[in-house]
């Protein structure tokens, strides 16, 4: 298939069914019985399924889905599945009006991996795209660019990033392997706006027991099997939490650090290491003074410190 000068090659998987939970990932899909499917699947087999996890996203989901609908793709080749986790606003109604299939779970049963697994169970594409409800593709060829790496059978997943693992502005693509992932475990695949092979997901769903980083844990598994993750600056979407309130940044960093520590082997990290990182790790900042005085950076470092300690309990 050729769109906008980009050739995309991948096979279409027909006859999707809910996968069995593999022994290699027994925590993958709890609460799958609580599915409230609210729309029937269309008759045409899509090539790609976009899965949007949402809760109380009325203000942004309409824009997000409108940008997906505007992608230059063949008619009927894209389906959208919205997993609504107990929204108290018009999120679900807005998604239905946009033509999305909506499945629902109670907010109390939400986990990042579990919600994405539920969306994947209800999706039929050969490539699945996870997209935050407040992530906005930059142009109408974004989805074509995101699918292009899957012409290479070695690619398990793909996403965008503005910076490389060392905090230098990224220009082009990096093929992350397991060695690179182990060196910089916090960098890599992201389900905020990333694509992954449905065939691999069916073999091993995302872990639903993690408080975060289900994307990186899943990627690590397949990197260990010889696959790669493509991280490309051309795949970046508008999705930024760096200017959130410090408490939100702290909580996000805490849960992600706790999750990373559950499937990696982090080095010992105490107050001394925290102080050293605050003083020396100046990635993403042009000025050392600005980095050291940033209250948001301090919130992120303290949250990561707390998450590592929590994981040891």
Secondary structure, DSSP 8 states (H G I E B T S, - for coil): -EETTEE-------S-------GGGTTTTTTTT--EE-S---SS--SEEEEEEESS-HHHHHHHHHHHHTS---TTSEEEEEEEES-SSSHHHHHHHTT-EEEEE-GGG--HHHHHHHHHHT---SEEEEEETT-B-SSTTHHHHHHHGGGSTTEEEEEE-SB-TTS-B--SEEEE-HHHHHHTTTSS--TTEEEEEHHHHHHS---SSSSS-HHHHHHHHHHTTT-EEEEEGGG--B---TTS-HHHHHHHHHHHHHHHHHHS------HHHHHHHHHH--TT-S-HHHHHH-HHHHHHHHHHHHHHHHHT-
